Amino acid sequence: MKTFDPQAMYSEWMSQLANQKPWQEWVKPANSLTDLPVMDVLKEAGAKIDPALFTKLQTQYMQEFGQLWQDFTLSKLPALNDRRFSAADWQNHAMHAYSAASYLLNARFLLALSEAVDANPKTKQKINFAVQQMIDAMSPANFLVTNPEAQTKLIESKGESLAKGISQMLADMQKGRISQTDESAFEVGKNVATTEGTVVFENRLFQLIQYTPLTKTVHQRPLLMVPPCINKFYILDLQPENSVVRYAVEQGHTVFLVSWANPDEHLDQVTWDDYIEEGAIKALEVACAISKQPQVNAFGFCVGGTIVSTALAVLAARGEHPASSLTLLTTLLDFSDTGVLDVFVDEMQVAMREQTIGKKGLLPGRDLASTFSSLRANDLVWNYVQSNYLKGEAPPPFDLLYWNSDSTNLPGPMFCWYLRNTYLENKLKVPGALTVAGEQVDLGLIDAPCFIYGSRDDHIVPWQAAFASLALLNPAHRERNLFVLGASGHIAGVVNPPAKKKRSYWLNEDRQQAASDAWLAGATEHAGSWWPVWSEFLSEHGGKMVKAPAQPGNTQFKAVEAAPGRYVKVRAA
């Protein structure tokens, strides 16, 4: 099955901006389900459907389309229960209402067909994903000739909206991506990534930032934060009111943070071992040396959590235990359930990557950005096609979407090792199955209490997969692990400051519970942010309060430059 490429779909869309044929194929009454475009996808995948079930679906489909057509001839407007068609313009003209209703009917039966496929779970997931991408792309809201909102704006603006939309589209073609926010409104170090601090160490892979204290006393043991190397660290330091970093500093922690380099051709042979040894382990060493403490509170977010956990396991194999606690936010250690990302990982796709960049090369940041956008195509692709290009609206400033557009490359050898050994073969969870930095990895050897967080609506790290880390860390002492479930998704669930008084989180006092469903059934929901729960956990393992350091670094690790440093400002080509 072909891999969905949003950029290719986007280019194809632009080439048929005013072409009525694609959407006409979707809104006309089909003679049977075999005429619908999903059948080509099913044939390509070699999928089969039980004939009796197919007949049942086809009969129901023809009945509903017949009723829709009859309503149309009687000028009875259909109900459009989809936010894409919620504007009054869709209801003010019968033809537009009918086209939207026809599209939704076809879409519903396309999904029903893909669900009815007789195939193994992975193949079925791929088929469902491909069908959903097709459905999302062919919405009548995505085309000028079938979008009444865009047409109304075109008339009211006397053509200015279309002229502006074409201008914005051409500018995005130059950038190679769709603009999701007003990027001119933000500058790293000026109004995002602004928490005051100093770079106290750098090597080819990262800069280490030490943040300036905001309290007179601090916890004895510092907090070392390891963000993902996919995208930039400042998702944890967007603006003062929603900065995880600033919150931790305000709670009296000396915070160190890894700012990963944005790899170019000089780093195209860097391996996973390098990210562990030269990255996380070196950061642990420097943070301990500067704070004069044998242990730190270690922290990892997403892939950063996988990296720091691997590093701690490597050090444990060497008889070293530099973490007084470990915090993992939306992190995978057990890759049994990787959610929708699983559609991009199979032996063929991993082998292809290994052949092209496995020994030398880069995975471009735009490839990763396209992959993640495809997971929520309606929100992150087609929504902006409609507003930016069809309506000529400039996207408003939004710090999180600015960060989302600031992509990072990855070294090919590192990325390919990660894909094969975690997503494809799931070896990290097996004690001794992997050798990293010369040591056999056993996550069970990490000797530290753990705070594990999952987001309930996370499509990248399903919360049940984050929960699975409880079985791998402190396996003989599950009472040392605390699991917290937050509302919302992968990013919004994490970046949820207490002052906003938004969302909620769940806690279960039974730390021995081994099943995620049973854990949730016995959990209590609490209003607001989970950050104070985490702060309490950090305080328990931060040691006594001491006078805040007067200067960053020490005689060995001196100030390099002010935060956020140079590395985070390097943009992927």
N, C-alpha and C positions, 0 to 999 in steps of 0.2 A: 504494500500500500504506500502511496506517495505521502511524503511528509507535508503537512500544511505549511505554506510559506506566506505569511501576511503581506510581505513586501511584494511578492509576485501577484497576489490577489489584488493588492492595492493598485499595482501598475495596470493590471488587466481592467480593473474598474475604471481607471482614468481613461483608458483607450476607448471605452464604450460609454462615456459620460451621458451622451444623449441617445444612446442606442436602445430602442424599445424592445428588441427581440428577446434578450435574456429574461426580463421580467414578464413578458407576455407568455413565455413558456411556463411560468409559475402560476399565473392567474387564470389561464384558460381551463375549462373543465376537461380533465383527462378522460380518455375513453376507458382506461383502466389503470390500476396502480403500476402496471408494467411500463406505462408511458412516462412515469415520473423519473426525474434525473437520478434519484438514489439507486435505481436499478443498475446503472453503470458502475457505481461504487461497489455494490454487492457482488456483481459479476467479477470485477477486478480482484476482489478479495477472495473469490472462490467460495462465497458464503451461500448457504441454502436456508430456505424457510419451509417449515412444514406446510404442505399444500392445503390442508384443511384450515390452518390458521390464516394462510394467505387469502384463501377464498372468503373467510369471515371478515378480514380487514377490508378486502376489496368491496364486498357488499356494503359494509358500513360506510366506506368512503363514498361510493356512488350515491348512496341514499342522502348523505349529508351535503354532497355537492349539488344534488338535484334540488334539495330544499333551499340551499343558498341561491341557486339560480332562480327558483320560483319566487323567492322573496324579492330578488332584484327586479324581476319583471313586474312585480306588484309595488315597486318603489318602497319596500319595507327595509329600512336601514338595519344592518347587522350590528350586534354588540361587539365592540373591539376592546377586549380586556388585555391590552398590552400597552405599556407605557410609551412605546415608539409611536403609537397611533392615538395618543390621548388628546392631542390638540384638536380644537374645534374644526380646523380646516379639513380633517379627515372625515368629519361627519356632515360637512356642509355641501358635499357633492357626492351623489350616489355612486358615481364611477370610482372615485377614490376609496370610498368605504367598501365597495365591492372588491376592489383589487387587494386591499389590506386583508379583508376577510378570507378571500381566496388563498392568499399567501399563507395566512395562519392555518387554514384548513389543510393545505398541502404540507405545511411544515409539521403539523401534528401527526399526519399519517406517515410522513417520511421517518420521523422518530419512532413511530410504532413499528414500522417495518424493520428498522435497524435493531430495535429491542427484540424483535421476533426471530432474529437470526440464530441459527443453530451453529454455534462456534464456541471455541474455548474462550475463557474470560478476557485474555489479553487481546485476541483478535476482535472480539465483540467490542471491547473498549475503543479500539482503534477505529472500527467502523462507526460507532456512535460519535466519536470525536470528528471524523471526517464529514459525516452527515451534518452535524451541528454547525461546522464551519461553512458548509455549503448553504445551509438555511440562513445563517446570519448574514452572509454576503449578499444573498439575493433578496433581501427585504426591499419592498418598494420605497421605503424611506431613504434608501441609499442612492436613488437615481432621480435626477432632476425632472425627468418626464413623468414620474409617478409620485413625486413628493409635493403635495399641495402647499405645505408650509413654505417650502423654498420658492414655489411659483408665486405665492402671494407676496413674499418679500421681494422677489424680482420685479413685480409690477409696481409695488409701493415705492421702491427705491429707484425706479426708472432704469433698471439695469445695473445700478451701482453694486448691488449685492453680488451679482454674478461676476462682475469685473474684479471685485475685491477677492471673491472666492478663488478665481483662477489665479490671481496674483499670489495668494497664500499657498495654493497648490503648487505653483512653480517654485516658490521659495522652499517648500518642503521637499520637492523633488531634488533640489540642489543639496539639501541636508541629508537626504536619504531616509527620512522618517517623518511621521506625522507629528505636528506640533500639538501638544496636549495642554500647554500653558504658555503664558507670556514669559518667555525665557529672558527677555531683557529686564524683567523686574527683579531678577535675583543675581547675586554675585557671591560665590563662595568666600567666606571670610568677612563679608560686608553685612549681609542680612540672612545668611544661612551659615551654619558652622561658625558661630560667633562666640561660643563660650571661651573665656580667656584662658590661655595656657601657653606652653612652650614645648617645642620639639627638643627632646633631650637625647635622642639617639636616632641614627638612620643607617640602613644598609641597602643593598640593591632591591630588597623585597618590601621594606616598610619603613615608615617613620614612627617613632613612639612619642606620643604627646603626653605631657604631664600637665594636668589642669590646675589653675591657680585656686587655692582654698577660698571658700566663701564663709568659713566659720573659724573662730579663734582656736578651737581644738578639733582634732580629727581622730578617727579610729586608727589604732596602731597599725593594723594591716591594711594595705591599700587595695583598691579594686582595679583589676586589669581587664579591660574590655577588648574582646576580639570580634570585630564585626565580620560580615561576609566579605570575601574578596570579589564577589559578584556585586556590582554597584559600589558606590562610595560610602564611607563610614558615616557621613553626616545625616543619614536617616536617623541616627541616634542623637543628632544635635542640629535639628532643623532650625528652630527659632527658640528664644528663651522660654516661651510659654509651653512648648511641647518637646523640650529637650530632655531625653533620658539622662544624658551626661550631666547637664546642669542640675537636674533633680538629685542625682547621686552626690554631686559636690555639695549641694545645699544640705544634704543629710549628714554631712561631716565625714565624707570619704575622700581620701587622696586618690584621684582617678587617673589611671594611665590608660591610653587607648592606642590601638594599632591602626595606623593609616596605611593601607596597602598601596603599593605602587601600581600604576596603570601600565601593564606590560607592553613593551614594544619589541622590536626585533632583537634587542640586546638581552631580552629575557625569554626568548622563544624556545629555550631548551630546559627551562626550570621544571623541576619535578614536584610531585606531592611530598616526597621526602624533604625537599628544600623548604617548602612552606611550613613543614613541621619543625625542622631543625633550625633553619635560619630565620624562620618566622616566629611561630608561637613559643618555642622553647627559648629562643633568644629574648623575646619580650618578657617572659617570666623571669629570666635571669637578670635583666636590667632593672625591672620593677623591684625585685627583691634587693638588689644591690643599692639602689637609690633610697629605698625606704628602710634599709638595714633590718629587714625582716626576713625570716626563713620561709614565710608563707604569705600568699596573697589570696584575696577573694577573686577567683577566676570567673570569667563571664564570656559566653559565646552566643552569638545570634545567627540562626540559620546555618549556613555553611561554616561560619566562624565557630559555631558550637561543635561541629564535626571536627574541625581543625584542632581546637583547644582540647577536646576530649581525647583525640588521638595523641596529641603531644603529652598530656598527663599520663596516658597509658604507657607511652614510650619511656617517660621518666620513671614511672613506677617499676617498669622492668629493669631499670638501672638502680633501683633502690632509693629513688628520690621522690618526695611528696611535697611539692611547693605550693599546693592549694589547701587553704583552710576551709574553703567551700567552693562549689561549682554551680554556676547559674547557666542554664541552657534555655534559650528562648526559641520557640518554633524550630527545633533542631531534630534532624534525623540521625539516629545511630543504628536503628534497625530499619532497613529499607524494604521490608516486606510490603508495606503499603505506601506507595509514593504518589498516590492520587492520580490526577490527570496527566502529570508529567511522564507517567509510565508509557504513554503512547509514543514518546520520542525515543524510547530506549529499548532496543532489541539487539541481538547479535549482529545483524546486518548493518544497522546504523552505527553501532559502536566500532565494528571492524572497519567501516568506511572512514570514520574519524581517525582511527589508529593508523590507517594507511596514509592519510593525507597530512596529519599534524602530530602523530603519536610520538615521533622522535624529535621533531623540530617544527616550529610553526606557532601560529596564534589562532585562537578562536576569537573572531571579531566581536566586539561588544554589541554590534547591531544584530548579530545572529541571536544572541541571548535575548536582546530586547524584543525581537520579533517573536521568539518562542513564548516569552512570558505574556506578550500582548495577545497572542492567539488563544491563551487560556481564558481570556475574558474579552473576546473580539468585539462584542456589542459595546462594551464600556470603553475599551482602550483603542479601538480602531474605528468602527463604523459611526460611533457617536460623534467623533471629530470630523469624519468625512462629511457628515450631514451639516454640522454647525460651521466648520471652517470653510468648506468649499461650496456646498450647495446654498448656504445662507449667507456666506461671507462674513461670519461673525469671528472676531478675534478671540482666541481663548483667554480667559481671565487668569491672573496670576494665582498660582497654587504651589506652595513650597514642596509638597510631597511629589507632585507631578514633575516639578523641575528636577528633583533628585532622580525620579524615575527615568528621565531622559538623559541623565548623565552616565552613560554606559562605561563599562570597563572591559578590556580584553582579558583573556586568560591564556597562559602558556599552554600550548597543545599537549605536551607530555603530561603535565599536571592534570589537565582536564580529562584526558583519555584514561589515565589511571583511576581517577575519581569515578568516572562513568562506569568502567568495567567492574571495579572492585566493590563499589557500593550499590549503585542503582541496578546494575545488571546481575551481579553475582552475590551481592549482600554478604560479603565476607567480614565486614567490620565487627559485626555482632558475635562472630564465632571466635572464641579464645584461641589465639595462636594461628589463626588462618592467614593472617597477613603479617609481613615483616616490613616495618617502616623505620627508617633511620637506623637500621641494623638491629632492631629489637622486635621480638614477637609481640603483637598487640593483644592485650587482654583488658578490656574496659573494666572488668570486675576487680582489677587490682588498684584502681583509683581509690585512694583512701580520703574521702572528703564528703561531708553532707551535701546533698544536691537539691537545688530549687529548679524544678522543671515546669516550663510554661508552654501551653498550647492554645491556639485560637480556634474557637468552635467552628467558624466558617472558613478556615484556611484551606485553600485549594492547592497550595504548594506543599505544605507539610500538614496532612490531615491530623487533627488533634489526637486521634487514636494512635497514630504513628509516633507522635511526641510522647504520649503516655507509655509507649512500649520501652522507652529508655529506662523506666523504673526497674525493669527486669534485668537490665544489664549493669546498672550502677549499684554498688553496695548490695549485691545479690543475697548475701547472708544477713543483711541488716536493712531491710526495706524501711524501717522506721526512721532512717537517716534521710530519706528522700521525701520531699514535699512537692506535690503536683498541684498546679493552679490552672484552671481553665478560664480563659477570657472570652468575651463576646467579640464578634466581628472577624476580620480576616487576618492574613499573614502580616500586614503592615499596620492597618488601623487598630487591630487588637493590641499590638505591642505599644504603639505610640498613642497612649491614652492617659494623659496627665490627670492627677486628682482634681486640679482646679477646674477642669471642664465639667466635672460631675456627669460624665457620660458613660453609657454602656453598663456592663456588670461583669461579675466573675463568679466562679463556683469553687467551693472548697469542700473536701471530705476529710473528716478527722481520722478516718480509718486508713492509715498508711500501708496496711498490709494487703489492701484490695488489689488483686492481680488482674481483674478484667475491667476494661475501660467502660463498658456499658453498665456494669454493676457499680463502678465508682460513680458514674454520673447519676445513676438512680438514687444513690445515697448521699449525693452532694447537696449543699445548701447554696442558693444563689444570693449574692450580695450586690447591692447597688454601687456603682462607681468604679474607680480604678483599682487594679490589683497592685499598683506600685507600692502602696504602704505595706502590704504583706511582704513584698520582696525586701523593702527597706528594713523591716523588722528582722527578716532572715539574715541579711547582711550584717546588721548590728550584732546579732548573736555570735557571729564568727569573725568580727572585725577586731577583736581585742579591746584593750582599755583605751580610754581617750587620752591623747597626748597633744602637746602644743603643735599647731599647724606649721609645716615647714616654711621657713622664711624665703627660701629661694628654690627654684626648680633644679633638678639634677644633683650632681655632686662633683667632686674633683675629677672623677673618672669619666662621668657622663655629663658633659657641659651643654649649656644651651646652644642649640643650632640655629633656631629661628622661632619666630612667634607662631602660635597655632593660627590657622589649621595646617600650616606648612605647605610645601611646594607640591608634594605628591598628589594630594587630593585635587589640585587644580589642573592636573594633566587630563585633557579630554581625549577619548578614543577617536581615532581618525574616522 
